Amino acid sequence: MNEIIIGAKPENLEMVQGFINEQLGACPPKIKNQINLAVDEIFSNISRYAYCHDNGTVTIRIAVEKDITIEFEDSGVAYDPLSAEEPDITLSAEERSIGGLGIFMVKKIMDSMDYRREDNKNILTIKKTIA
């Protein structure tokens, strides 16, 4: 797996996307777009919430084989996005609670999404099959 360690700051999203796109190479455009959306959402959440306004880093690992596997690791506050209640998408935008839609979207566009807490670190792994 190739990796990048980067400050968990919103302004670093462009560098993260550049790293991911470089690794994806000639990946089909639809899959590349789905991965970029997922990476944007996950990195943005980590940069906004993981460190409670303190400085921290995110390690992002990627492997491109039959599947694309991307792992996000941070040592911020423990948070399992998979345990969050899914938003009620039957409600109108005005009726819906704020938040939760991004992770819901990531779950829908990726083939799998797993979370674990290990050695005081959040580790979120997403996978997409290249087909």
C-alpha positions in Angstrom: 0.0 0.0 0.0 1.2 3.5 -0.8 0.6 6.1 1.9 0.6 9.8 2.7 0.7 11.3 6.1 -0.9 14.8 6.1 -2.2 17.4 8.5 -5.9 17.0 9.2 -6.8 20.4 7.8 -9.5 21.2 5.2 -6.9 23.1 3.1 -5.0 19.8 2.6 -7.9 18.1 0.7 -6.5 19.1 -2.7 -3.2 17.4 -1.9 -5.1 14.3 -0.6 -7.1 14.2 -3.8 -4.0 14.6 -5.9 -2.3 11.6 -4.1 -5.4 9.4 -4.6 -5.8 10.3 -8.3 -2.2 9.6 -8.9 -2.6 6.1 -7.4 -5.8 5.5 -9.4 -4.1 6.0 -12.7 -6.3 4.8 -15.6 -9.2 3.8 -13.3 -12.6 4.2 -15.1 -13.9 7.7 -14.7 -17.1 6.7 -12.9 -15.2 4.8 -10.3 -12.7 7.6 -9.9 -15.5 10.1 -9.3 -17.1 7.8 -6.7 -13.8 7.4 -4.9 -13.1 11.1 -5.0 -16.5 11.9 -3.5 -15.9 9.3 -0.7 -12.4 10.6 0.0 -13.6 14.2 0.1 -16.3 13.3 2.6 -14.2 11.2 4.9 -11.1 13.5 4.9 -13.4 16.5 5.4 -15.0 14.9 8.4 -11.7 13.9 9.9 -10.2 17.4 9.4 -13.3 19.0 11.0 -14.1 16.8 13.9 -11.3 14.3 14.8 -9.0 16.6 16.7 -11.4 19.2 18.3 -9.5 22.1 16.8 -6.1 20.7 17.8 -3.5 19.8 15.2 -3.3 16.2 14.1 -2.5 14.1 11.2 -4.2 11.5 8.9 -2.4 8.6 7.4 -4.1 7.6 4.1 -3.1 4.3 2.5 -4.2 3.0 -0.9 -3.8 -0.2 -2.8 -5.0 -0.6 -6.3 -5.4 -4.2 -7.4 -8.7 -6.0 -8.4 -10.2 -3.8 -5.7 -9.3 -0.3 -4.6 -8.7 -0.2 -0.9 -8.3 3.1 0.9 -7.6 3.3 4.6 -7.8 6.4 6.7 -6.1 6.4 10.1 -6.2 9.2 12.7 -5.6 9.4 16.4 -8.4 11.8 17.1 -11.5 11.2 19.3 -13.0 7.8 18.9 -15.8 7.9 16.3 -17.4 5.0 14.5 -19.3 6.5 11.5 -20.9 3.1 10.8 -22.8 3.2 14.1 -24.4 6.6 13.4 -28.1 6.5 12.7 -28.9 6.7 9.0 -30.7 9.9 7.9 -34.3 9.7 7.0 -34.1 10.4 3.3 -37.9 10.3 3.0 -38.1 13.7 4.7 -37.7 16.9 2.8 -34.4 18.8 3.3 -36.1 21.3 5.6 -37.4 18.5 7.9 -34.2 16.4 8.0 -31.6 16.8 10.7 -28.3 18.3 9.8 -25.5 15.8 9.2 -25.2 12.2 8.4 -25.9 12.4 4.7 -22.3 12.3 3.6 -21.4 9.0 5.3 -24.7 7.6 4.1 -23.7 8.5 0.6 -20.2 6.9 1.0 -21.8 3.7 2.2 -24.0 3.6 -0.9 -21.3 4.3 -3.5 -18.6 2.1 -2.1 -18.7 -1.7 -2.1 -17.6 -1.9 1.6 -16.8 0.3 4.5 -15.3 -0.9 7.8 -14.3 0.8 11.0 -12.1 -0.3 13.9 -10.5 1.4 16.8 -7.0 0.1 17.4 -4.1 1.5 19.6 -6.2 4.6 20.2 -6.6 5.2 16.5 -9.6 5.4 14.2 -9.1 3.2 11.2 -11.7 3.5 8.4 -11.4 1.3 5.3 -13.3 1.7 2.1 -13.2 -0.6 -0.9 -14.4 -0.4 -4.5 -14.2 -3.2 -7.0 -12.8 -2.3 -10.4 -15.2 -3.8 -13.0 
